[in-house]
Amino acid sequence: MAEKKGIKAGDVVKVSSNSGYIKAKAVVNKRIRTLKVDGREIDTIGIPIHWAFHGLTLKGYIANTLTPFVGDANTQTPEFKAFLVNV
């Protein structure tokens, strides 16, 4: 996906969902690959959920900004691990 979008390691990218957006530095590697699902290419990204060191992160730019406010109807578990975003 990074190659298709012209994203290089260290570039600042905007990641958005219906809930909000964050800006983050891209880490480009070959560990997360494009998936083929029903003949379509689906890209996956990973965003760590932690606070990092004081002074090294921008206030307000945390992964939870992107998470939807819905959960599984049976268990009431929030959908924090997999959801749609734009890069």
N, C-alpha and C positions, 0 to 999 in steps of 0.2 A: 504494500500500500504506500509506503514511504516513497518508493521509487516512482510509482504512478502519479503521486501528488507533488513530487519534487521536494520532499522533505529530507533534510540532512540531519545527522546527529548534532544536537545542540541548538537547532532551530527552535524558536518559540512558536508553538502552535496553539490554536484556539480549539478546544474540545467543547461541544455544546450538546445539550439535550433539551427536552421540553421543560425541564426544571431549572435550567440555568447554564452557565458556562464557566470554564476555567481556562487559564493560559498556563502552559507548561513547556519545559524544555523537552524536546524529543530525544529519546534514546532509541536508536535504530539498530536492530540486530536480526538474526535469522531464526530466533527461537519461536516467535509467534508467526505462523505462516497463514497464507490465504487458504480458506477452506472451500471445497466444492460441495455445495448442497443443492441437490435436485438440478444439477447442471449450471448453477449460478455460483459466481465467486463471492464469498463472504469474508470480509476482513475482520480481524479481532485485534483489539488493542488492550494493553494492560496499564492500569493506573494504581500505583501503590497507595494504600490508605494508612498513612502515619504522619506524624507532625514534623519530623526532621529535627534539625538543630535550630535553636533560637537564633533568629536573625538571617537564616538562609532561605526562608520561604516567604512568599508574599501573603499578607493577611487576606483572608477571604478566598484564596484559591485552594480549596480542598476538594477531594474527590466526592464527598457527600453532597456538594453543590449540584452534582449531576444526577443523583439517585432519584428515582420516582417515589412518590408518596403513596404507593399501593403495595399490597401484599397478597400472598396466597389466601384465597377465600376460606380454605379449610383450616390452615394452621395459623393464619394471621402473621406469618413470617414476612418481613419486608423484602422487597426485591433489590438487594444491595449488591449482588454479585454479578448479574448479567442484565444489561439493558442496552437500548440503542442510543448511539451518539453520532454526531457529525464531527469530522476533523477538518 
